[in-house]
Amino acid sequence: MQSPVLVLKDSLKRESGSKAQHANIHAAKAVADIIRTTLGPRSMLKMLLDASGGIVVTNDGNAILREIDLAHPAAKSMIELSRTQDEEVGDGTTSVIILAGEMLHVAEALIDKSYHPTVICRAYNKALEDAIAVLDKIAMPIDAKDRGTMLGIVKSCIGTKFTCQFGDLIADLAIDATTTVDIDLGLGLRDIDIKNYIKIEKVPGGQLEDSRVLKGVMINKDVVAPGKMKRKIVNPRVILLDCPLEYKKGENQTNAELLKEEDWRLLLRMEEEYIEELCMQILRFKPDLVITEKGLSDLACHFLSKHGVSAIRRLRKTDNNRIAKACGAVIVNRPDELQESDVGTGAGLFEVKKIGDEFFSSIVECRDPKACTVLLRGASKDLLNEVERNLQDAMSVARNIIKNPKLVPGGGATELTVSATLKQKSLSIQGIEKWPYEAAAIAFEAIPRTLAQNCGVNVIRTMTALQGKHANGENAWIGINGNTGDITDMKECKIWDAYSVKAQTFKTAIEAACMLLRIDDVVSGIKRRAPGTGKVPSKPKIETEADADSELILPD
């Protein structure tokens, strides 16, 4: 029997060789062009209509690309870069896309001259190693415990964001929040978990200046029985549960045959006794506040309120974990396993307040909390969403500085220094890798060039002057002021970038460019409707060599 051969039909589209590489490069350049105008403090904003019909107004690269639906696989890969950068270091989401797009753009001319992609990738990787070495050379160590220095760095890094007009407010919130959850692991290692232990609570209304960091946790919940339970407790004893305080229901359908009225009463009494036993196991430890992730029955509510205990039910797991970190409690799965050490005594105040139209419970004034809540106030939801995005970036920058306290110049100065050093080094490289290496050096100039374009200054004159200042790798701190377009010393203007952000940007951009360059075949099996018919073409067929048209057979 002859072996079956896969035949390409109308629903299977294929691009191969240099055609696929050119398509990938053009797709990557298209993505970079979308967000090119959002780089720098004088950048433009984008208004996006999201999938649910809401409007997003932002200049954050990751937030913009997250809402865009692109068909080309290379474009989707570029969007993933921005998400990776955001998860890894929280900043530089626009720069990484622009740099990756430029790396691919300069490679296009080399591919037209029949350079093999492997040769280009080898030169790019060598350029990456040398670029990181330049970063290490020009990096400036700082004292992360000096609040004034930290404030200046965070302000500089979020100077391109919408909230830079509000002065020190966002930077102060970010530094307070990150220093609260900072845990020293010893041996010079630190753990700062922004995602799990810093909660951002957005409450429309009031002014942005009313925003603050709470030394504890705030949740959008009220006590179960507001009329019977206390809404304000000083120095509360807190018990956290991960189990329901209600009668356990059978997993399967259960039938009970009752012959007497007393049997029904007996069933009810058994249920009451079960719930009372659960509550008594908790009340042995004299708690003031009981919080459970599951349900809490009316009977349990009665027993707890009778003993002066406040209760909150159906709390999110993430919020329960934050409360445990803030007040020193341990989440317990069964009430009969409770111990005195599981009770949280680190909170200074439990209070329920009405903010706007909703009630919020807060466990605050904690002693040595390792979780906190940032309360954001503002005029509208759109404003609060943008402030939240900017605050996330600011907290990420503060975390990066605390974990790796080194700075590099901003304003395109770092890229120009790297570019000048690589250009000089390319003169000593022998063989065919010389030209891709030099092309990579030129690609680094995309960042300062884009900054100059977004400032509205004469790009050619500004770039020529900057290249002259950076000739031979000198004047590493000379860059472009994104507000005025002037060529200045970044130390004097206090325009800095975190070392870890810049290093991650270079690594992600170059590695992604190398990956896309090495793709020489793009096969799409997405069904497309035939024009005019409204019908979907049939699936690709598996045919034998005898039936197949020789022009459609895939090569071996």
N, C-alpha and C positions, 0 to 999 in steps of 0.2 A: 504493500500500500504506500502511495506517495505521501510525503510529509506535507501538512497544511502550511500555507504561506499567508501571512497577514497582508491584506490588500488595502491600500489607502483609498477611502471613498471621500465624498464631498464633506462629510462631517469632521474629517481629520485634516488639520492644517499643519504644514511643516515648513520651518525655515532652517537652513543649515549653512555651515561655513561662515564666511565673512558677512553674508546677508544677515544671519542671526546675530552676529556681534554688533553690526551697525544698528539693527533694530533695538538691541538691548541698550546701546549707548544713547540712542535718541530718546528712548523711554526714560532713562535715568536723567537725561538733561531736561526733559519736560517736567519731571517731578521737582528738580532743583529750581527751575524757572518759576514754578508756582509760588515757592516760599522765599525766593531771593530777596524780594522787597521788604521782608519782615526782619531783616538783620540790622541790628544797631538801634540806638536810642531814638533816631529820627525815622524809624521804620513805619511802614503802612500797616493798617489793620485789615483783616479779612473778615467778611461777614458770610457765615455758612448756614445753610439750612440742613439740620440734622435729620436722621431717619424718622424721628417721631414728630417732625414738623416744627420743632423749636429752632430758635435762632442762636448761633454762637458767634460772638464778636471777639476776636483774639489775634495776637501776633505770635503766639506760641507755636513753634514748628510742629511739635508732636500733636497738639490739639487740632491743628489744621489738617494734617495728613490723615489723622484718625477718622475724619468725617468724609474723606474723599474715597470714592469707589473707582478704582482703575482696573482695566481689563488685562493689560499686559503683565506677564509674570515678573519681568524685570522691574517694572514700576512698583509692583507689590513688594518686591524684595527691598527696594529703596525705602518704602514706607516702614518696613520692619526695622530698618537701621535706626530711624528716629525713635521708635518704641524701645529698642534695646538701649540706646543712649539714655533715654529718660529713666528706665528702670535701673541702669547701672550707676549713673552719677547724677541724674536729675537735671542736667543743664547741657547746653551745647547742641540741642536737638536740631536747630536750624543750620548751624555751622557744619555739622557732620554730613548733611544732605548736600549742601553747596560744595563742600570739598570733594565728596565722592563723585558728584556730577562732573566737577572740573577734571578730576583724575581720569575719568572715562573720556571726557571731551578731548584732552590732549593726546590720549592713546589712539583716537580715531585716525589721526594723520599717520601714525606709525603702522596701523593695520593696513591702511591704503598703500603703504610702501612695502607690504608683504612681510612685516615683522611678525614673528611667531608670538602668540599670546604668552607662552611660557617664558620667553625672553623678557617681555615687558613686565610680567609679574615678578620675575627674579630681580629685575632692576628696582621695581617699586618696593619690594620687601627690604632690599638693601637701603633704599632711601628712607624707609620707615625706621630702621635701626639707627641710622645717622641722625634722623630728626629727633628721636627720643634722647639720643646722646646730647644734642644741642639743648633740649629742654632741661636736662639734668644740669647742664653747664650754666644756664642763665637763671635757673630757679633760685628764689630767695626764701630762706627759712624764716618763719615768724613764730611769735609766742601766741598759741591759741587761747591762753588764759587771759590775755589782755583784751578786755571787752571793747575798748576804743578801736583797736586794730581790727577785730572781728567785725565790728559794725561797719567800718569803712570798706572792708572786703565784700561783705554781703551786699551793701548798697551799690558797690561798683558792678557786681555780677548781675544784679537785677535792674541796673540802670537802663537797660534796653526794654524793660517791661512797662506795661500800662501804669502800674502802681508806683513808678519812680516819682510821680508828681506829689505823692503823699509824704515825702521826706523819709524820716527814720522809722516810721510806724511799722512797716512790714519787716524790715531788718530786725527791729527790736523783738517783734513777735517770734520771728524765726529763731533768733539766738536764745531767747528765753525757753522756747519749746524744746530745742535740741539739747541744751545743757541740762534740762530737767530729766530727759530719758537717757542721758549718757551714763553708761555702765563701764567701769574700768575692770577689764578681765585679767589684768596683770601682764607682765612680760611686754609692756608697751602696746598691748592690744586693747581696743575699745569697741563696744557694741552700742550702736545707736540705731534702734529700730523705729524709723519714722512711720512706716506703713501700719504697724500693728499697735503702737503705743502712743501715737499722737492723733487725737480725733479732732477734726475740724467741723464745728457746728455752725451752720449758716442760718442766721435769723434775720429775715428782711425787716427793715425799719431802723430808725435811729441813724446815727452818723458813723462813718468808718472809724473815726477817732475813738468811738466807744468800744472798739474791739480790744480784747485782752486775753492773756493766757491764764487759765485757771490751774492752780496747783492741785489737780485732782481730776475727776471725771464728771461730765455733764451729760445727761441722757434725756431724751424727749419722752418722759414717762411721768405719770402721777402715781401716788400710792393707791393701793387697791380700793380702800374704803376711806375716801377723804374726810367724811364726817366723823369717823371713829378713830382714825390713826393720826399720829402726830406728823406735822409737816416740817418741823424744825427740831433737830436733836443736836446738842453739843457733845462732842467726843463720843460718837456712837460706837457701839460694838456691832460689827457687821458680820453676818454669816452669808456666804454665797453657795447656792445649790445648783446642781445640774439634774434635778429630778422633779417630778410633779408632786405637789402636795394635795392630791385628790385621790379618790378611790380608784384603784387599778382596774382597768377594764380588761376583759378577756380578749385574747388574740383572735379567737374564733367565736362564732355565734354560740351562746350558751342558753339552754332552756332549763328553767327551774319549775317544778310542779309543786304548787303550794296548796295544801289541803285545809289549813286552818288560818285564821286571821293572825294568830300569834306567830306563825312562820314568817309572814310578811314583816311583822314588827322585828322579829329576830334578825332578818336580813338587814333591815335599816340600822338596827343597833350595832351589828357587826361592822357595817360601813362606817358608822360614827366612831366606834371604838378604834378602828384602824387609823382613821384620820387623827383622832385625839392622841393616839400613841405616837404618830409621826411628829405632831406638834410638841408633845411633851419631851421627846428626845431632843428637839431643838431648844425648847425653853429651859432645859437644864443648865445651859450655858449663859443664861440671862442676856440674850441679844437685844439690841434696840432696833435693829433693821435686818430684815431677811429679804434676800433677793434671789429669785429663781428664774432659770431660763425656760421652765415649762409652766404648766397651768397651776392655779391655786384656787381650790374650791371655796364656796361661800362658808362652809363649815370650818375649814382651816382658817379662813379670814376671821371668823368669829372667835376662835380660840386664841389667835395671835393678838387681835385687838383687845380682847378681854384682859391680856397680860401687858398691855401697853406697848406692843411691838408693832412697828410699821412694816409693811411688806410691799414689794414691787414684783410683778410677774411678767413672764414672756419677754425677757431681755435677750438681746442678741448675744451670741457667743463672744464676739469680738469685744463688746462693751463689758461683758462679765470679766474677761481677761484683763482689760484695762483697770477695772475697779480692784481686782486682786493685786495688780502691780502697785496701785496707788495707795491702798490702805493696809497692805500686808496680809490680806486674807488668803485662804486656800479654798479653791472650788471643790465641793464635796459631792459625790455621786449618790450617797445613801445617808440619810439622817442618823442611822444607828452607828455610822463610822465616825461621827463628829468627835473632835478632840479640842481641848482648850487652845492648842497652838493653831488651829484652823480659823479661829475668830480674828477678824481684822480690827485692830485697835489704833491704827495709824492715822485715821481721819480726824480732823478737828471739828467739822461741821457737816451735818446733813440738812439740806434745805430744799423745799419745793417752791419755785417762783413761777409767776405767770409772766411770760415775755411775749408781747404781741397777743395772739389769740390762743396760745398753747402753754401747757404747763411743762416745766423742765425741772427734773430732780438733779441736784448737784451734791457730790461728795467731795468737799474741798478742804483747804487749809491742812493738807496732809503733811505728816512729818516724813521727810525724805521720800517723796513720791517718785516712782519710775514710770509714770504715765501721766499724761496731761491732756487738757482740752483747750483748743483755741476757739474762742467765741468771736465770730465775725458778724458785725452789723453793717448794714448798707442800705441804700435806697431801693435797689431792685435785685431780682435774682440774677440777671445777666451780669451786673456789676459784681455781685458776690461770687459768681462762678469764675470770673476772670481774676478776682483777688485771690481766690483759692488756688488757682493754677500758679499764680505768681508766688504765693506763699509756699507752695510745694517746692518750687525751684529754689527759693531762698533757703528753706530748711535743708534741702539737699546740698547746697553750697556750704552751709554752716557745718553739716555733717562731714563733708569731704575735707574741710579745713581742719576740723578737730582730729580726724583720723590720719590725715597726711598734711601737716602744717607747712606747705610750701606754695609759693606764688610765682606766677610768670606774668609778664606784661600783657595788657589787653590792647584794644584798639588796633589789632592787626600787626603789632610790633613783633610778637612771637613768630608769626607766619613769615614775616619779611626777613627776620634773622635766620630762620630755618632755610628759607629760599636762597638767601645770599650765600649761606654756608654750603648748601648742596650744590649750587652753581659752581662755586669755587672748587669743590671736591670733584665735580664731574670732569674737570680738566685733567685730572690724574688717572681717570678710569680708562682702561684699555679695552678695545673690542667693541662688539655690537651693543653691549648694555649701556654704553655711554649716552646714547640719545634718549632712551626711555628714562634713564636716571635724571637727565637734564629736564625732560618734560615734566617729571614729578616735581622738580624744584620750581618750575614755572607755575604749576597748578596751585601751589601753596599761596600764590599772590591773589587768588580769587577772593579770599576773605577781606583783605584791606581794600581791594578794588570795589567789592560790593558795598563796603562801608562808605567809601567815597561817593559812589553812585547814589546811595540812599540819603547822603547829606546834601546833595545838589551842587557839589563843587565840580571844578574842571578835573575830570578823572585822569586824563593823560598827564597834565602838569603835576598833580598831586602824587601820582604813582612814580613819575620820573624823579621828583624831589625825594620821595621816601627811599627809592632804590639807591639814589646817590648817598643818602645818609647811612644806609645799611651796607654799602659796598664793603667787601672783605669781612663781613660778619661783625662790623663795629656798630656802636650806638644801639645796643640791643633794646633799649627802653624807649626809643623814638617811634611813635605811632601816630595814628590819626584820631583826633578828638571827634567822636561820633555826633556831638551836639553842634559844633561850630564848623567842622571840616578842617580845622587848623592842624598843622604838624607840630606836635608838642612832645614833651617828656612825660611818659605815662606815670612816673613816680610823683611828679609835681601835681598832675591832675588826679592822682589816686585812682587810676583805671587799671584794675588787676583782673586776672583770671586764676582760678584754682588749678594747680599743677595736674591733679588727677583728672579734671574735666578735659583739659587740653590734650593730655596724653591719650585718654580714651577716645577723643574725637579723631586724632590722627590714626590710631590703631583701627578703629571701626571703619573709617572712610576708606583707607587703603586696602584693608583686607576684603571689604565688600567689592571694591573696584576690581581687585584681582579675581574674585569669584565670578563676577559677571563677565569679565574678559575671557575667562576659560570656558564659557558656554559656547559650544559651536553647533548646537542643535536644539530647536524649540519645537516641540510637537504638542499641538492642542487638540484634545478630543472633545471639545465642547460642541454640543449640538446647536446648529444654527438653522433658523427658519429659511426655507427657500423663498426668494423674493417673489411677491405677487400671489403665492399659493397659500400662505399661512400654515403650511405643513412642515413638520420637522423631518429632515432627511432620515433615512433608515440607518441603523447601526452599521459599523464596519463589519464586513463579512469575512469569514474564514473560508478560503477556497483552496483547492488543490492546484498544483502547477498546470495541470491540463486545462482547468477552467479559467485561470487567471490571465489577464492581459499583461504581456511582458513589460509594458511601459510603467505599470503601476506597482510592480513587485519591488519590495524593499531590497536594497543591495545587501549582500552577505556581510 
